[in-house]
Structures are given as C-alpha cells and as structure tokens.
Amino acid sequence: MRQRGAVRGVMLVAVVMVTAAPAGCTARSAGNPASSPSPGDCQIRYVVRPQPTGFTADVTVTNTGTGLKSWAVAYDFPAADQRVSQGWNATWSQAGTRVTATGHAPLGEGASVTAGFNATGDPGAVPTGFTLNGVGCTSSADRQTEAASRPGPATAPTLRVAGNRLVDADGNPVPLVGVNRSGGEFMCVHGGGFWDGPVDDGAIASIATWHVRAVRIPLNADCWLATNQSPAPYSGASYRQAVTSLVTTLEARGIVPILDLHWTAGTWTGRESQCTDTRATCQKPVPDAEHSPAFWASVADTFRADATPIFDLFNEPYPADLGIMSRQQSWQCWLHGNSACPGLSYRAAGMQDLVDAVRRTGSSNVVLAGGNSWAGDLTGWLAHRPTDPTGNLGASWHSYDRNSCNQAECWDRQIAPVAAQVPVVATEIGEHDCTGAYVSNLMPWLDAHTAGYLAWTWNTWDCRSGPALITNYDGTATPYGAAVRDHLLSR
C-alpha cells in the first residue's frame, strides 16, 4: 500500500512518549474524583515474555469497583535499564523508572483491559507499585514470567511452483491466504524499534485464529544492511535477528512467512514521489542497484537452510507512472533496470537482477515479482517474465478499491490470463471505507482462480484512514477485518 514514509513513521513512533514529568509523578484520571477507584478495587496481572533484544509484556487491569470514566495504570521498573520502546492499546509514557499507561476508553464495573509494550532490559525484573488512577491495587497482582509457548517443531509447508499453483512436498495445492503485518519497513528507520505492536508467539497465535496460512512481512533494506545511517540499535545484525525470530515464530504456527522488500534507497523527486530522502524512508519507484540486490543476496543467505519463506522481490514498482517513459519502456525498466530506465535519477535494479541475486546463493525459495503501476498492473508480466532457473517464480498483484482495475470485468481481462499460467498471489488487498464490501467481492474471485491473497494490514490503525483489520492485537476485528476473517474461516 502507498505510504508516505515520514508521515506514517512519525505517527506510529509517537505512540510511545517519553515525558518530562518529574520522577515519581502518578498519573490520575481527569475530572470528577468518582473516577478514582477505592483501595483494593482493582486486580492487575503482569505477563512478560523474553525476546532477543529485551521483552514484551502485557498488563491486564480488572476494575472490581464502580465504573471509571477513564483509567491510567502506573508502576515502577526495578532496573534503570528497563525502558519502554513501544506500546499498544494505551498511551505509554516513562519518567525515570515510573511507567504510565493511559487508556483510551472508560473502564466499567467488572471490566478488564489489556495493554502491552516492548521494552529493553532484564525481563526477570518484575515491576512494583502498581496503581490504578493513583490508587494502589491491594489485591494480589499476578506478576509472572512466561516464556512464549510454542506448538512444537516447525510445521509451515515448504512450497514450490507446479504449473499455476503453489504446492507442498506431496504436491497438494496450498492457497496462500492471510494478512500483512506492517511495521518492519518503517519503525527501524525512524528509530522506533523493530515492529509496530507485538509479534511474539501469543500475538501470532491470535493471527492464527483467523485460519491464516501466510503472513507478509514488509522490510527495510537500509535496516537489514545497516546502510545510509540507519539507527544502529535497530539495524544490521539486530534487525536481521528480529526478522529471523519472527519467521521462526510464524513457521512454528504453521504459517508461511512472505518477506517483502518494501522500502529502499534512491532519490526520486519527480511525479509520484513519496519523499525526497535518498535513504529507505519511503517507497521508491523501482529497486536501487546499489543495495537491493545485496539485500536479497543477504536474505537468501540468511535463510539458506530454510526453504519455507517466500521472497516478494519488490513491494510496488511504478515506473509506468513517472511520466518519463512509455508504458512499454516501463516494463523494460521493470525487468532490466539500469539503462532501461531513461530519466530515472538513480541507478535501478530490475526484477531479473533480484532473481539472480537470490539464485546465486543456491536458494530455491519461491520468489514473487510484483507488477507495474504500484503492483496493480500485470498486463505486461508474462511478456517480461524474469528468467528463473528453478522455476519457482510467481506474480504478485495488489488490489484496492481505489485502483483502476477494481471490477471483475477488469480482473477477468487482466489478471485471469496471468493466473492461468503462473501462481498469482495478491500480496495486498484492502479498501479505504472500512466496510468489507470490496474485499467480499474480490476474495471469492481470487479463490475461483486459485490465487492467494493477503489483506492489509494486521495493525491497530484507524480503519477510516486506511485498511486496518483489527482494533486490538487479540484479533478484535474492524468491519473490514470481520469480512476478511469470516471469509477465511469459511474456506
């Protein structure tokens, strides 16, 4: 999906605010004193799960007294190196070792709410001094340390291309249906961490309840390669470890990871420019030659012993929309890059370069090549199909309600001929009115043409401003998300 890097990044990084309030200040509910509970009228459960670079924790507060107009939980970290880096389902702030989570809605009598966060430091150092609206919770708090439970050995299938389908080792067709999990493309480069929200086993288990078979993970080339002054704490080996950990977690739940090169370097300030930055802080028209092939060579080498992840080579190419070349020439640019992209202000890599970068490592993982015009146009895909010595190549297509090709008549004419010859995976589908009407027509059409699809996106963003599937990482769906969920469960 089109994202203007600076806007999206700033909005989400700002979710975690480090305030200048004096240490020890207690957050209180605004308004009438009746909004404060009586001592003992609350129960708090703290659950922490170790992560490679710190920990993820959930704080569940239960109001056992009268209803509260608003709520704020506060507590003290026992260790100075414990710092909240990101939070969800509340507004999180930290002053010294004092942490406050302020809710976004009333907390009724007998109601519970769970808010979570990622943090650095020792996961075994359990917080103390829990309060609700400034009043101590006198009932015992269940503050336990839980290692993420895993369902056993990796169960996600390793796929290969057979005709126009993706099949498992026994030749059984495997429909790649699921969701996108945005965050890895923008959080790191803006210094906000690795992910937007939780990606531990509990969070993936919630995704799995929708019968998801695949999760697409948008990535950032600068963060993976530690280039262009990307923030050191979230780049290079640390970023690669975070991605590897998420891949392992998904596979252990039987979910196929799709790794997507989403944001890359290169300066483009002409038509359809998403930012003026040469760094990987937004979407660029085509992959850059300096870093994109190196990214895929490194990714393929990282997963050289794991043929399960699928590689989505470049998120949304759009050379046809730049106004500097004909549509026919734009397909040459798409395939070959470099001199085939006249007028482009940086040296481009073509899809063939990216396929070659993967295959030179010996990788046989399935790769997907996204179409032209923000991956919404596959009309030139078959004629400009990259050469793949393994044959494990498919097409990636994006379909939104605002795209020009948004009716079955167009899908029959433009997409069906490609889907008849190679696997097509609609790696992004979605709509901007949050109703579910568009995807409810699209998903059955894709099913009928043996195509996969992944809805954008499993993030708790405002559904009115873009396609967001959930309002809570426990899987609580928006109306649009409910349409996707119900269809997946009915398959």
C-alpha positions as CSV (number, residue, x, y, z in Angstrom):
1,M,0.0,0.0,0.0
2,R,1.2,3.5,-0.7
3,Q,2.7,5.0,2.4
4,R,4.3,8.4,2.7
5,G,7.2,7.4,4.9
6,A,7.7,10.4,7.1
7,V,4.0,10.8,7.9
8,R,3.4,7.1,8.8
9,G,6.7,6.8,10.6
10,V,6.2,9.8,12.8
11,M,2.6,9.0,13.6
12,L,3.5,5.5,14.8
13,V,6.8,6.2,16.5
14,A,4.9,8.9,18.6
15,V,2.7,6.2,20.2
16,V,5.4,5.8,22.9
17,M,6.1,9.2,24.5
18,V,8.9,9.8,27.0
19,T,7.6,12.6,29.1
20,A,9.4,15.3,31.0
21,A,7.3,14.8,34.2
22,P,9.2,14.5,37.4
23,A,10.1,11.0,38.5
24,G,7.5,9.5,40.8
25,C,4.6,11.5,39.5
26,T,1.4,9.4,39.5
27,A,-1.0,9.5,36.6
28,R,-4.6,10.3,37.7
29,S,-7.8,10.2,35.9
30,A,-9.0,13.6,34.8
31,G,-12.3,15.0,36.0
32,N,-14.6,14.0,38.9
33,P,-13.0,12.2,41.9
34,A,-15.6,9.5,41.4
35,S,-13.4,8.4,38.5
36,S,-10.8,7.1,41.1
37,P,-11.3,3.6,42.5
38,S,-11.4,2.7,46.2
39,P,-8.3,1.0,47.5
40,G,-8.4,-2.7,46.6
41,D,-10.9,-2.3,43.8
42,C,-8.5,-3.5,41.1
43,Q,-6.6,-6.5,40.1
44,I,-3.5,-6.4,37.9
45,R,-1.8,-9.2,36.0
46,Y,1.6,-8.7,34.5
47,V,2.9,-11.2,32.0
48,V,6.3,-10.9,30.5
49,R,7.8,-12.8,27.6
50,P,11.6,-12.7,26.8
51,Q,12.6,-11.5,23.4
52,P,16.0,-11.5,21.6
53,T,16.5,-7.8,22.4
54,G,14.5,-7.3,25.6
55,F,11.0,-8.3,26.4
56,T,7.3,-8.0,25.6
57,A,4.8,-7.6,28.4
58,D,1.1,-7.4,28.9
59,V,-0.6,-5.6,31.7
60,T,-4.2,-6.6,32.3
61,V,-6.2,-4.5,34.7
62,T,-9.6,-5.6,36.1
63,N,-11.8,-3.0,37.8
64,T,-13.7,-4.7,40.6
65,G,-15.3,-1.5,41.8
66,T,-17.6,1.1,40.3
67,G,-17.1,2.1,36.7
68,L,-14.3,4.6,35.8
69,K,-14.7,7.4,33.3
70,S,-11.1,7.0,32.4
71,W,-8.1,4.9,33.6
72,A,-4.4,5.0,34.0
73,V,-2.1,2.3,35.3
74,A,1.3,3.2,36.7
75,Y,4.1,1.1,38.1
76,D,7.9,1.2,38.8
77,F,10.5,-0.7,36.9
78,P,13.1,-2.1,39.4
79,A,16.0,-1.7,36.9
80,A,17.2,1.5,35.4
81,D,17.9,-0.2,32.0
82,Q,14.3,-1.2,31.6
83,R,12.9,1.3,29.0
84,V,9.6,1.1,27.2
85,S,10.3,1.4,23.5
86,Q,6.8,0.9,22.1
87,G,3.3,0.3,23.4
88,W,-0.2,-0.5,22.2
89,N,-3.9,-0.3,23.4
90,A,-2.9,2.6,25.7
91,T,-0.7,5.7,25.6
92,W,2.6,4.8,27.3
93,S,5.0,7.2,28.9
94,Q,8.0,6.8,31.2
95,A,9.8,9.2,33.6
96,G,12.8,7.6,35.2
97,T,11.7,4.1,36.2
98,R,8.0,5.1,36.6
99,V,5.8,3.9,33.7
100,T,2.3,5.0,33.0
101,A,-0.3,3.5,30.6
102,T,-3.3,5.8,30.0
103,G,-6.4,4.1,28.5
104,H,-8.4,5.3,25.6
105,A,-11.9,4.5,26.9
106,P,-13.8,4.1,30.2
107,L,-13.3,1.0,32.3
108,G,-16.7,-0.3,33.5
109,E,-17.5,-2.2,36.7
110,G,-16.1,-5.7,36.4
111,A,-14.4,-4.9,33.1
112,S,-10.9,-5.8,32.1
113,V,-8.5,-4.3,29.6
114,T,-5.1,-5.5,28.4
115,A,-2.4,-3.1,27.2
116,G,1.1,-4.2,26.1
117,F,4.5,-2.9,25.4
118,N,8.0,-3.8,24.2
119,A,11.0,-2.8,26.4
120,T,14.7,-3.2,26.7
121,G,16.4,-4.6,29.8
122,D,16.0,-7.6,32.0
123,P,12.7,-9.4,31.6
124,G,13.1,-11.1,35.0
125,A,13.0,-7.8,36.9
126,V,9.3,-7.6,37.8
127,P,7.7,-4.1,38.3
128,T,6.3,-3.0,41.7
129,G,4.0,-0.3,43.0
130,F,1.1,-0.9,40.6
131,T,-1.7,1.7,40.8
132,L,-4.9,2.4,39.0
133,N,-5.7,6.1,38.8
134,G,-3.2,6.8,41.6
135,V,-4.8,4.3,44.0
136,G,-2.9,1.1,45.0
137,C,-4.3,-2.2,43.9
138,T,-4.4,-4.0,47.3
139,S,-5.4,-7.3,45.9
140,S,-2.5,-9.5,44.9
141,A,-1.2,-9.0,41.4
142,D,-0.3,-12.0,39.2
143,R,3.1,-10.8,38.0
144,Q,4.6,-13.8,36.4
145,T,7.3,-14.5,33.9
146,E,6.1,-16.7,31.0
147,A,8.3,-18.0,28.1
148,A,6.4,-18.0,24.9
149,S,4.8,-21.4,24.4
150,R,5.4,-22.9,21.0
151,P,3.4,-25.7,19.4
152,G,6.5,-27.9,18.6
153,P,8.6,-28.3,15.5
154,A,8.2,-26.1,12.5
155,T,5.0,-27.1,10.7
156,A,4.8,-24.5,7.9
157,P,4.9,-26.2,4.5
158,T,7.8,-25.7,2.1
159,L,6.3,-24.7,-1.2
160,R,7.3,-25.0,-4.9
161,V,5.7,-23.9,-8.2
162,A,3.7,-26.6,-10.1
163,G,2.1,-25.0,-13.2
164,N,0.0,-22.1,-12.0
165,R,-0.2,-23.3,-8.3
166,L,1.9,-23.4,-5.2
167,V,2.1,-26.9,-3.8
168,D,3.7,-28.6,-0.8
169,A,6.2,-31.5,-0.8
170,D,3.4,-34.0,-1.6
171,G,2.0,-32.0,-4.5
172,N,-1.0,-30.7,-2.6
173,P,-2.1,-27.2,-3.6
174,V,-1.6,-24.7,-0.8
175,P,-3.6,-21.4,-1.0
176,L,-1.6,-18.6,0.4
177,V,-4.3,-16.6,2.2
178,G,-3.6,-14.4,5.2
179,V,-2.6,-10.9,6.3
180,N,0.2,-8.3,6.1
181,R,2.0,-7.4,9.4
182,S,3.3,-3.9,8.7
183,G,6.0,-2.2,10.8
184,G,9.3,-3.7,9.9
185,E,9.6,-1.3,6.9
186,F,9.3,2.0,8.9
187,M,9.8,1.5,12.7
188,C,13.5,0.8,12.5
189,V,14.5,3.6,10.1
190,H,12.7,6.2,12.3
191,G,14.3,4.8,15.5
192,G,11.2,3.4,17.0
193,G,12.1,-0.3,17.3
194,F,11.7,-3.3,15.0
195,W,7.9,-3.8,14.9
196,D,4.7,-1.9,15.3
197,G,3.0,-3.8,18.1
198,P,3.6,-7.3,19.4
199,V,5.0,-10.2,17.3
200,D,5.6,-12.7,20.0
201,D,4.0,-16.2,19.9
202,G,0.9,-15.0,21.7
203,A,0.4,-12.3,19.1
204,I,0.9,-14.8,16.2
205,A,-1.5,-17.2,17.9
206,S,-4.2,-14.5,17.6
207,I,-3.4,-14.2,13.9
208,A,-3.7,-17.9,13.5
209,T,-7.2,-18.0,14.9
210,W,-8.4,-16.4,11.6
211,H,-7.1,-19.6,9.7
212,V,-4.3,-17.5,8.2
213,R,-1.9,-19.6,6.1
214,A,0.6,-16.8,5.3
215,V,1.8,-13.5,6.8
216,R,3.7,-10.9,4.7
217,I,6.4,-9.0,6.5
218,P,7.4,-5.7,4.8
219,L,11.1,-5.0,5.3
220,N,13.6,-2.1,5.0
221,A,16.8,-2.5,3.0
222,D,18.8,0.1,5.0
223,C,17.9,-1.5,8.3
224,W,18.7,-5.1,7.1
225,L,22.1,-4.0,5.6
226,A,22.9,-1.2,8.2
227,T,23.4,1.3,5.4
228,N,22.7,5.0,5.0
229,Q,23.0,5.9,8.7
230,S,20.1,3.7,9.7
231,P,19.7,3.7,13.5
232,A,22.3,1.4,15.0
233,P,20.2,-0.2,17.7
234,Y,17.7,-1.4,15.2
235,S,19.9,-2.2,12.2
236,G,22.2,-4.8,10.9
237,A,22.6,-8.0,13.0
238,S,19.9,-6.8,15.5
239,Y,17.3,-6.2,12.7
240,R,18.2,-9.5,11.0
241,Q,17.8,-11.4,14.3
242,A,14.4,-9.8,14.9
243,V,13.2,-10.8,11.4
244,T,14.6,-14.3,11.8
245,S,12.9,-14.7,15.2
246,L,9.5,-13.6,13.7
247,V,10.0,-16.1,10.8
248,T,10.6,-18.9,13.3
249,T,7.6,-17.9,15.3
250,L,5.3,-17.9,12.2
251,E,6.6,-21.2,10.9
252,A,6.1,-22.9,14.3
253,R,2.4,-21.9,14.0
254,G,2.2,-23.5,10.5
255,I,2.2,-20.0,8.8
256,V,4.3,-19.3,5.7
257,P,6.3,-16.1,6.0
258,I,6.5,-13.8,3.0
259,L,9.5,-11.5,3.2
260,D,8.8,-8.3,1.2
261,L,11.4,-5.6,0.2
262,H,9.2,-2.6,0.9
263,W,11.4,0.4,1.4
264,T,14.7,1.0,-0.4
265,A,17.2,3.7,-1.1
266,G,17.3,6.1,-4.1
267,T,16.4,9.7,-4.7
268,W,13.3,10.4,-6.8
269,T,11.6,13.8,-6.6
270,G,9.5,13.7,-9.8
271,R,5.9,12.6,-10.3
272,E,4.5,10.3,-7.7
273,S,7.5,10.9,-5.4
274,Q,6.8,9.7,-1.9
275,C,9.7,11.5,-0.2
276,T,12.8,13.4,-1.2
277,D,15.1,11.4,1.0
278,T,17.7,9.1,-0.6
279,R,17.5,6.7,2.3
280,A,15.0,4.0,2.7
281,T,12.4,6.2,4.4
282,C,9.6,5.7,1.9
283,Q,8.5,3.7,-1.2
284,K,10.6,4.3,-4.3
285,P,9.5,3.7,-8.0
286,V,11.9,0.8,-8.6
287,P,14.6,-1.1,-6.6
288,D,18.0,0.6,-6.4
289,A,21.0,-1.2,-7.9
290,E,23.4,-0.3,-5.1
291,H,21.5,-2.0,-2.2
292,S,18.5,-4.0,-3.4
293,P,20.4,-7.0,-5.0
294,A,22.7,-7.0,-1.9
295,F,19.6,-7.1,0.3
296,W,18.3,-10.2,-1.4
297,A,21.6,-11.9,-1.5
298,S,21.9,-11.4,2.2
299,V,18.3,-12.5,2.9
300,A,18.7,-15.6,0.8
301,D,21.9,-16.5,2.5
302,T,20.4,-15.9,6.0
303,F,17.6,-18.4,5.2
304,R,19.8,-20.8,3.2
305,A,18.8,-23.7,5.4
306,D,15.1,-22.8,5.3
307,A,13.2,-23.0,2.0
308,T,9.9,-22.1,3.6
309,P,9.9,-18.3,3.5
310,I,8.7,-16.8,0.2
311,F,10.5,-13.7,-1.2
312,D,8.4,-10.9,-2.5
313,L,11.1,-9.1,-4.5
314,F,9.9,-5.5,-4.5
315,N,6.7,-4.2,-3.0
316,E,5.1,-1.8,-5.6
317,P,7.1,-0.9,-8.7
318,Y,5.6,2.0,-10.5
319,P,8.0,3.1,-13.4
320,A,4.9,3.4,-15.7
321,D,3.5,6.3,-13.5
322,L,6.6,8.6,-13.5
323,G,5.9,10.4,-16.8
324,I,9.4,9.9,-18.1
325,M,8.9,6.8,-20.3
326,S,6.3,4.9,-22.3
327,R,4.4,2.1,-20.7
328,Q,6.2,-0.4,-23.0
329,Q,9.6,1.1,-21.9
330,S,8.5,1.0,-18.3
331,W,8.2,-2.8,-18.5
332,Q,11.7,-3.0,-19.8
333,C,12.8,-0.8,-16.9
334,W,10.8,-3.2,-14.6
335,L,12.7,-6.2,-15.9
336,H,16.2,-4.9,-16.6
337,G,16.7,-1.7,-14.6
338,N,19.8,0.5,-15.2
339,S,19.9,1.9,-18.7
340,A,16.4,0.6,-19.5
341,C,15.0,3.3,-17.1
342,P,15.6,6.6,-19.0
343,G,15.1,9.7,-16.9
344,L,15.3,8.0,-13.6
345,S,17.5,9.9,-11.1
346,Y,19.2,6.9,-9.6
347,R,20.6,3.6,-10.9
348,A,17.9,1.0,-10.8
349,A,17.9,-2.8,-10.5
350,G,15.5,-4.8,-12.5
351,M,13.5,-7.8,-11.4
352,Q,15.9,-10.1,-13.2
353,D,18.8,-8.6,-11.1
354,L,16.8,-9.5,-7.9
355,V,16.0,-13.0,-9.1
356,D,19.7,-13.6,-10.0
357,A,20.8,-12.2,-6.6
358,V,18.6,-14.8,-4.8
359,R,19.5,-17.8,-7.1
360,R,23.3,-17.1,-7.0
361,T,23.2,-18.1,-3.3
362,G,21.8,-21.5,-4.2
363,S,18.4,-20.6,-2.8
364,S,15.3,-22.4,-4.3
365,N,12.8,-20.4,-2.2
366,V,9.7,-19.3,-4.1
367,V,10.0,-15.7,-5.3
368,L,7.3,-13.3,-6.4
369,A,7.6,-10.4,-8.8
370,G,5.1,-7.6,-8.3
371,G,3.5,-6.0,-11.3
372,N,3.8,-2.4,-12.7
373,S,1.8,0.6,-11.5
374,W,2.0,0.0,-7.8
375,A,1.8,-3.7,-8.5
376,G,-1.7,-3.2,-9.8
377,D,-0.9,-3.9,-13.5
378,L,0.0,-7.4,-14.7
379,T,-0.7,-6.8,-18.4
380,G,3.0,-6.9,-19.3
381,W,4.1,-9.5,-16.8
382,L,4.0,-12.6,-19.0
383,A,5.8,-10.9,-21.8
384,H,8.5,-9.6,-19.5
385,R,8.7,-12.6,-17.1
386,P,12.1,-12.9,-15.5
387,T,14.2,-16.0,-16.1
388,D,14.3,-18.3,-13.1
389,P,16.4,-21.5,-13.4
390,T,14.5,-23.1,-10.5
391,G,11.0,-22.4,-12.0
392,N,9.9,-21.2,-8.5
393,L,8.6,-17.8,-9.7
394,G,5.1,-16.3,-9.3
395,A,3.4,-13.0,-9.8
396,S,2.5,-10.5,-7.0
397,W,-0.6,-8.3,-7.5
398,H,-2.1,-5.5,-5.3
399,S,-5.8,-4.8,-5.4
400,Y,-7.5,-1.9,-3.6
401,D,-10.9,-0.3,-4.0
402,R,-9.3,2.8,-5.3
403,N,-7.2,1.1,-8.0
404,S,-8.3,1.5,-11.6
405,C,-8.7,-2.3,-12.1
406,N,-11.3,-2.8,-9.3
407,Q,-14.1,-4.7,-11.0
408,A,-14.5,-8.4,-12.0
409,E,-14.6,-7.4,-15.7
410,C,-11.1,-6.0,-15.4
411,W,-9.8,-8.9,-13.3
412,D,-11.1,-11.3,-15.9
413,R,-9.3,-9.4,-18.7
414,Q,-6.0,-8.5,-17.0
415,I,-5.4,-10.9,-14.1
416,A,-7.0,-14.2,-15.1
417,P,-4.7,-14.8,-18.1
418,V,-1.6,-14.5,-15.8
419,A,-3.2,-16.7,-13.1
420,A,-3.8,-19.3,-15.8
421,Q,-0.1,-19.7,-16.3
422,V,1.7,-18.9,-13.1
423,P,0.9,-18.6,-9.4
424,V,-0.6,-15.3,-8.6
425,V,-0.6,-14.0,-5.1
426,A,-2.5,-10.8,-4.3
427,T,0.0,-9.8,-1.6
428,E,-2.0,-6.8,-0.7
429,I,-5.8,-6.4,-0.8
430,G,-7.9,-3.9,1.0
431,E,-10.3,-1.0,1.0
432,H,-10.5,2.5,2.4
433,D,-14.1,2.7,3.6
434,C,-13.7,0.0,6.3
435,T,-16.9,-1.8,5.3
436,G,-15.6,-5.0,3.7
437,A,-17.7,-4.7,0.6
438,Y,-14.8,-4.6,-1.9
439,V,-12.8,-7.5,-0.5
440,S,-16.0,-9.5,-0.1
441,N,-16.3,-9.4,-3.9
442,L,-12.6,-9.8,-4.6
443,M,-11.8,-12.8,-2.4
444,P,-14.2,-15.3,-4.0
445,W,-12.9,-14.3,-7.4
446,L,-9.4,-15.0,-6.3
447,D,-10.4,-18.3,-4.8
448,A,-12.0,-19.3,-8.1
449,H,-8.8,-18.5,-10.0
450,T,-6.6,-20.4,-7.5
451,A,-4.9,-17.2,-6.5
452,G,-3.7,-16.3,-3.0
453,Y,-4.4,-13.1,-1.1
454,L,-3.2,-11.2,2.0
455,A,-5.2,-8.4,3.5
456,W,-3.6,-5.1,4.5
457,T,-3.0,-4.9,7.5
458,W,-2.9,-6.6,10.9
459,N,-2.2,-3.3,12.7
460,T,-4.4,-1.3,15.1
461,W,-4.6,1.8,12.9
462,D,-7.6,4.0,12.3
463,C,-9.7,2.0,9.8
464,R,-11.2,5.2,8.5
465,S,-7.9,6.4,7.2
466,G,-6.7,3.2,5.5
467,P,-7.2,-0.6,5.5
468,A,-6.8,-1.8,9.1
469,L,-8.0,-5.3,10.0
470,I,-8.1,-5.0,13.8
471,T,-8.6,-2.7,16.8
472,N,-6.7,-4.9,19.2
473,Y,-3.9,-7.4,18.8
474,D,-6.0,-10.1,20.3
475,G,-7.8,-10.2,16.9
476,T,-10.8,-7.9,17.6
477,A,-11.8,-7.0,14.1
478,T,-12.9,-3.8,12.3
479,P,-15.9,-4.2,10.0
480,Y,-13.4,-4.6,7.1
481,G,-11.4,-7.1,9.1
482,A,-14.5,-9.0,10.0
483,A,-15.2,-9.5,6.3
484,V,-11.7,-10.9,5.8
485,R,-11.9,-13.1,8.9
486,D,-15.3,-14.6,8.2
487,H,-14.2,-15.4,4.6
488,L,-11.0,-17.1,5.8
489,L,-12.9,-19.1,8.4
490,S,-15.4,-20.2,5.8
491,R,-12.9,-21.7,3.5
